[in-house]
Structures are given as C-alpha cells and as structure tokens.
C-alpha cells in the first residue's frame, strides 16, 4: 500500500486489491465488450480515427479515462486488422512526487510503456492566470503533448475525452460562452502541421469507465493539481450536475444533447461561423 498526497489530503492506495493484469485485459474484450470495446471500435470506424500507417501518440494523464484508452489501444494493436504504431506519452506538469510515482506504478503494473517528460505547467498557469488557471493549464498541456507527439514522429494524438465530456462541453458553450460548439471526434492541429487530435472514447459513457476501473482495483489519478484545489467553483462540475438534474423530467436528455450537434439545421439559425468567417441568415435573403 502507498500513501498519496493529492487534493490537499492523504489517500491510502490499496495496491494489493488490484486485479491480475491478464484479467484486466481480458475483461475489456469480454465483460465490458458492449459498453467499452464495441463503442471504442465504433468510434474508430465511424470517424476513421485509426488508419493504415498511422503513428499515434496516446496521451496518458494517469486518470481513469486515459488508462482505459491506453489498454484498448494495446488490444487494438494486438487484435486489430489495421497496421499502425502507437507511443504512450505522459507529462508531469508539476505533480507531487507521490502522485508522479503512482502514475509510474500504475503504468508499470498495466504494462503501458510510457515516455514520461516534465514541464512546469501547474506553476506557470498559476502565475499567468491566477483566478482561473484551469483553462490556461489545459491549453498548455495540449501544446506540450503536441510537441512530444511531433518529437516522436506521430501524426495523431489520442485524447481520453468521452461521451459525457462531449455533452458537457456542448452545454458549457451554450450556457457560458453564448455559442453552439461541440467537441469533435477528430480535428487538425492549427499549430502543429500534420498532427491530428482523435478522441476514440467518443461514444463511451463515463459511468462505464468508472465501473471498469473499480473492478480492476486500479487507483487512478484525479486532476492532482494543487493550484486548482485552492480555487472555488467549477463550471464543468456544475454543468454535469445540471444535466443529471434534467434526467427525471427529460427522457434521454444526454442523447438529445449529443444528437443536437449532429442535427444542426442551418436554415433555422441566426448565424454561424465557418473557416473563421461569420455568416448571417440574412445572406440567403440578399441572394434572392
């Protein structure tokens, strides 16, 4: 067992409760086939996320989402029919030494060979964006991961965003930013030519990831940021709770939010933006 300092408190990590690695790997294909593996494969096929000759950098934060993503990529490599390469990259943005060690221990136990590299992102984000460092931290993390992927010769960077992240992002943009914008399953980098972000967990519900992790006995990292731990308020958490509160009165509300981004009717919106250019519904009247 190991004592972990995170979020300002001590947590006891029961290493002896972890399931054998072979059982964890087998459960992905067997026990969790319907809710994890099948949805992982569906997203890859629907959005052409993994293609012949790809070299994919899989970003490992040490959290529950990146852990299951890494293991599913290993299964895809082992059983899939597409020839591709994979590199597992993990960044230490300024973790407490015990949290860093937990990340290393989990990856070693799960046989995930990571390229671990350091940065000072927690510290820098707190210096330049003291009130709301999380947004700045996320941007800087993304840039550091892109750079590492490029260094390793990868053409794609896989991130562990899941179905719930997609609908929460959609609602956050709608309620907090005044726009309708969702999280795409893949997109090209604007700053790193030739690198594309992919999100293979796009169809997977967070509750299924939690069930898998709990069954495995693995203790994943949370945010582990001592800066964010000191801040009050978390809009993403508030949005998550809002969506949950709608469930009793609005059947399949999560599915409706998700599908809304697939069924945008341009003829019924006031305006939209494409390739950086803003458009208005009035344009179609001007054309008459």
Secondary structure, 3 states (H helix, E strand, C coil): CEEEEECCEEEEECHHHCCCHHHHHHHHHCCCHHHHHHHHHHHHHHHCCCCCCCEEEEECCCCHHHHHHHHHHHHHHHHCCCCCEEEEEEEECCCCHHHHHHHHHHHHHCCCCEEEEECCHHHHHHHHCCCCHHHHHHHHHHHHHHHHHHHCCCCEEECCCCHHHHHHHHHHHHHHHCCCCCCCCEEECCCCCCCEEECCCCCCCHHHHHHHHHHHCCCCCCCCCCCHHHCCCCHHHHHHHHHHHHCCCCCCHHHHHHHHCCCCCHHHCCEEEECCEEEECCHHHHCC
